[in-house]
């Protein structure tokens, strides 16, 4: 398949070529929710988008903002697209971010981005201009940062616009990371990165102007921005979308849009597909037709084999085929895509011996002499391959020695290639440590992803994040493995977050049998890393069962599965587990909320040492997520 045109040295050149070719026949369509659960179709054609972007480009150019950071605060919709492209047209560094909770006054994350990126201007729409202006005044930022209502200048003459001199190394935008494991950082994505990753995605999905995308992932998330909003501009194809809130309110709308617009590709994190399983009824499926799909991407968080299988079975009557699945792996630091399953091949799912994985070895569970069997029973861990890279160089490296690891050995995933971003804005030391790594053999520079995984038969399997690794008695246990077993332990269990706490242990108690509490003599260390699970539950599903029994069921199943001497469980209502704005779990913040008493407990089964660790509540920035 041919690559991008030789003349496309920057993303704007490539986009404008597609607009010249398809400007009158391709469009973005936003489905907005109107009062009374009515839906309105809002259409923005490529030609009109280009005109509005050129007009805004002129306004930004007149303000002298070239190579300055400009914050984009918009609700989901078409106005963001024109603003983002207008920034690129003016060689202004766009900074997409979630619109803060204006009613609750939660501007903490917004302020941190303004200060970190040295934001010169905020772009927004008419509906939010006054509130943002008032906040800037109250925060003492009014003289430093101003708000510009881009809807008020739609009729600006675009005729004076001329393309800026941009090259592959010119920074196009800052993608602020979700902050799932640390403070958000601004990833510098260049025009060259956008072209390289656009081609990477195009080759993997075999995209063309005939592609029709349908989705709901937000525009400030890398999966939404690059995979859903910018890819149609790269391919010259149509995209239909709704807002995440509208999707969550009525998940079947996603399937209805695929049916109505004959969508060929869609993408979402794993939880989106699980929401469809839980909330879409058999009656709502009547009359739907998903047979037009060729690519259904699943990424941005751990992909669960059970979800893939359940969705394929549930939606088979309306045309869903397992071959549509394309599990993938990527991150903001690589613009988006790193690996993906080959088109039409479906997911590769394999069981690996859990004990071997704890020793950083990937041994298929069906090999002679190994227990295998049900992952929830502790014998095997079921993993979904994240596919293969297209052109990127992906290695698995020992994070300590930096020696490259062979197939079926777990290590840190390192990446290099044209999609790898320039680094973190204003953070040269972090950039050097993360983006400039070299192997013990001197090869590099590589991006250190912070993710653990291994390769087997050319497939990449992601096993977890280094910072989410729980080490108990010298064994490596991934937090999301514990969470999956906890979820399977009772019908009422929903999302759960597992983390470790260095808790005191009664020295008079001895080691516990699998699933049992310590007891029987024999001294233990004064403290030990213990597992705590904050487990959200459905009170409706738990009706008739004492919550203490549910907590005990979760604790016993996890303790026996992983042979843990101490497990503490807190049952909490929906929404208690901290998540980023894009839906990624924030275990660190959930842990902090637990320790400071900010988790509203419905029931708990806690080890004595863990119960004594909780302290008086301390302020947590509620807008950090």
Beta strands, then each sheet from edge to edge (+ up, - down):
strand 1: 27-34
strand 2: 38-45
strand 3: 69-73
strand 4: 93-97
strand 5: 121-124
strand 6: 146-149
strand 7: 171-176
strand 8: 186-190
strand 9: 212-215
strand 10: 238-242
strand 11: 265-268
strand 12: 295-298
strand 13: 325-330
strand 14: 337-340
strand 15: 349-353
strand 16: 380-384
strand 17: 393-397
strand 18: 411-416
strand 19: 423-424
strand 20: 437-438
strand 21: 444-456
strand 22: 459-465
strand 23: 469-472
strand 24: 475-478
strand 25: 493-504
strand 26: 527-537
strand 27: 567-572
strand 28: 601-605
sheet 1: 2+ 1- 10- 9-
sheet 2: 4+ 3+ 5+ 6+
sheet 3: 7+ 8- 19+
sheet 4: 11+ 12+ 13+ 14-
sheet 5: 15+ 16-
sheet 6: 17+ 18- 21+ 20-
sheet 7: 17+ 18- 21+ 22-
sheet 8: 23+ 24-
sheet 9: 25+ 26- 27- 28+
end
